Amino acid sequence: MKESITIHMYARTSQTNHLGQHPIYVRVTINGQRKEFTSKIFVHPKNWIQKGYRVKGNNEETNIINSYLISVYVFISTSFSYKAF
């Protein structure tokens, strides 16, 4: 049986902090079973790019956030590929 994994990141709009920012959540689906967790990063909704799973901008803060989100994505996908073998 072939296993499948899907990784999805999104700004949860139902939660907002006192600065008007939304937390970035990560949803991992493995063979139809979902698990969600927070990345503990908050972003302003107008700066979140949903299709690219990243934050708009070209300053140090956004570069750090985008690097972190990429590392989370890579960690999950590589952990799954090692488990599959």
C-alpha positions as CSV (number, residue, x, y, z in Angstrom):
1,M,0.0,0.0,0.0
2,K,1.4,3.4,-1.0
3,E,1.4,6.0,1.8
4,S,0.7,9.6,1.0
5,I,1.4,12.8,2.9
6,T,0.1,16.3,2.5
7,I,1.5,19.4,4.3
8,H,-0.6,22.5,4.5
9,M,0.1,25.8,6.2
10,Y,-2.5,28.5,6.8
11,A,-3.3,31.6,8.9
12,R,-6.0,30.7,11.3
13,T,-8.4,33.6,10.9
14,S,-10.6,32.5,13.8
15,Q,-7.8,33.5,16.2
16,T,-6.3,36.9,16.5
17,N,-3.8,38.4,18.9
18,H,-3.9,42.0,20.3
19,L,-1.9,43.2,17.3
20,G,-4.5,41.9,14.8
21,Q,-2.2,39.0,13.7
22,H,-3.2,35.4,13.0
23,P,-1.3,32.3,14.0
24,I,0.2,30.1,11.3
25,Y,-1.0,26.5,11.7
26,V,0.5,23.4,10.1
27,R,-1.8,20.6,9.0
28,V,-0.2,17.2,8.2
29,T,-2.4,14.5,6.6
30,I,-1.0,11.0,6.3
31,N,-3.2,8.4,4.6
32,G,-6.3,10.5,5.5
33,Q,-5.4,11.0,9.1
34,R,-5.1,14.7,10.0
35,K,-3.0,16.4,12.7
36,E,-2.8,20.1,13.3
37,F,-0.3,22.2,15.3
38,T,0.7,25.8,15.6
39,S,4.0,27.1,14.3
40,K,3.8,29.7,17.1
41,I,4.3,32.4,14.5
42,F,1.8,35.2,14.1
43,V,1.5,37.2,10.9
44,H,-0.7,40.0,9.7
45,P,-3.3,38.6,7.3
46,K,-2.4,41.0,4.4
47,N,1.2,39.8,4.5
48,W,0.4,36.0,4.3
49,I,0.7,34.4,0.9
50,Q,-1.4,31.2,1.1
51,K,-0.2,29.6,-2.1
52,G,3.4,29.9,-1.3
53,Y,3.1,29.2,2.5
54,R,5.2,32.3,3.2
55,V,5.1,35.9,4.4
56,K,5.3,38.9,2.0
57,G,8.3,41.2,2.4
58,N,12.0,41.4,2.1
59,N,13.2,42.4,5.5
60,E,15.1,40.4,8.2
61,E,12.0,39.4,10.1
62,T,10.1,38.0,7.1
63,N,13.2,36.2,5.9
64,I,13.6,34.5,9.4
65,I,9.9,33.5,9.4
66,N,10.0,32.2,5.9
67,S,13.2,30.2,6.6
68,Y,11.5,28.7,9.7
69,L,8.4,27.7,7.8
70,I,10.6,26.1,5.1
71,S,12.5,24.2,7.7
72,V,9.3,22.9,9.3
73,Y,8.0,21.8,5.9
74,V,11.3,20.0,5.0
75,F,11.6,18.4,8.5
76,I,8.1,16.9,8.2
77,S,8.5,15.7,4.6
78,T,11.9,14.1,5.3
79,S,10.7,12.5,8.5
80,F,7.9,10.9,6.6
81,S,10.1,9.7,3.7
82,Y,12.5,8.0,6.3
83,K,9.5,6.3,8.0
84,A,8.1,5.0,4.7
85,F,11.2,2.9,4.0
